[in-house]
Amino acid sequence: MKKSLIFASVLWLAAAAYLVAGSMAAAFNWTETTHNFGKIKQGKPVVAEFAFTNKGQAPLVITNARGSCGCTGVEFPKSAILPGKEGKIKATFNAAAVGTFSKTVTVESNAEGGLTTLAITGEVVAEKAAR
């Protein structure tokens, strides 16, 4: 009887700790996760800013953010974003090659789900055609 009571108490405490930890997670609330530049001039880098708020209960830590190719540079907050506070990720696309493009930025963090994918699209046109 005593062993059963101890086992049940440990099981109950573990379940309670799991529920509390789950509600204490960090969570992104994105303004947008996609950005379409439309037509842009060749040779002119463009920047998309992806704003977010930490809607979770724990500090949000972004451990890495990377573009899907070398043509996309990424800047992200290096310090923790406290609950209720805002941050942004900047994706700079180097518009070197003419044609349509679809690139992604992968964000690694301690938020629910762990990975978030942001997308940028558009069409690079020769400078004379962009006028």
N, C-alpha and C positions, 0 to 999 in steps of 0.2 A: 504494500500500500504506500509506504513512504517513498519507494523508488518511483512509483507511478506518479505521485504528487510532484516530486522533484522534476521528473521528465516533462510533465505537463507544464510546469512553471517555466522551465527553460524553453520549451517550444513556444509558449505564449510570449515570452520576452523576445525571442528571436523574431517572431512574426510582427510584434509591435515595433521593433527596431527597423525591420525592413520597410514597414509602412511609413514610419517617420523619415527614414532616409530617402525614400522615393518622393515624398512631398517636399524635401529640402533641396531638390535638384535645381540646377540652373536651367533656364529655358530661353531660347531666342523668340522674339516677336519681331519679325521682319516687316519693314515698310513695303518692300518688294524683293523678290528673289530672281527676277529676270529684268533685263534692260535691253531695249532695241535702239541702237544708235541711228537707224535709218541709213541714209546715204552719207558717207563721210569721204573726205578728200584723202587721196593716197599720200603717204608720207607725213601725215599729221596725226600724232598719237591722240587718243581720246580717253577720257576717264569716266567710269561709272562708279557712283557711290551707293553702297548698299547699307542703309541705316537700320539699326535694330535697337530694341530695348530688352534688357534682361528681365523677363517676367517671372523668373523663378525665385526661389527663396535662398539660394546659395550664390556666392560670387561666380561669375561666368569667366572661364579662362580659355582663351583661344590658344591652342598649342601650335597650330600651323594653318596656313592658308596658302594654296598654290594654284597657279593657272594650269590649264590643260596643255599648254605649249609654251615655248620660250617667247612667244610674241605677246604674252599677257603677264604683266608685272602686278604684284599684289602687295598692298600695305594693310596691316591689321593691328589692332591694339595689342601691345605687349603686356600690359598690366591687366589685372582682373577688373571686370565690370561688375559693380555691386548691384544687388537686386534693385530694380526700378530705374537704374541709370541707363544711359544711351551710349552707343558706340557706332562706328562705321568701318566698313571694309571698302578700300578703293582698289578697283581693277583698272589698270592702264593697258589699253590695247594699242600695239604698234601697227598702224595701218600701212604696212609695206607692200603687200600684194593685192592687186586688183581682184575683185570678186566678192561673193557673199561669204560670210563667216559665221560660225557658231562655236563659241568657246565656253568653257566652264571654269569656275573657281571652286575648289573643294576646301571646305572649312572644317578643321578638326578641333573639337572642344570637349569640355566636360558637360555640355548640355545634353538634355534628353535626346537619345538617338545617336549622339557622338559625331556624326558627319552631316554636313549640310552642303548641298550643291547649288551654286549661284550660276546664272547663265547670262552671257552677253551675245548679241547677234547684230547683224547689220550688213551693209554692202559698201565695200571700198571701191571708189570710182576714180578714174584718172582725173587729175586736177582740172583739166579743160572741160571734162564732162560734168563735173560737179556744179558748174556755174549755172 
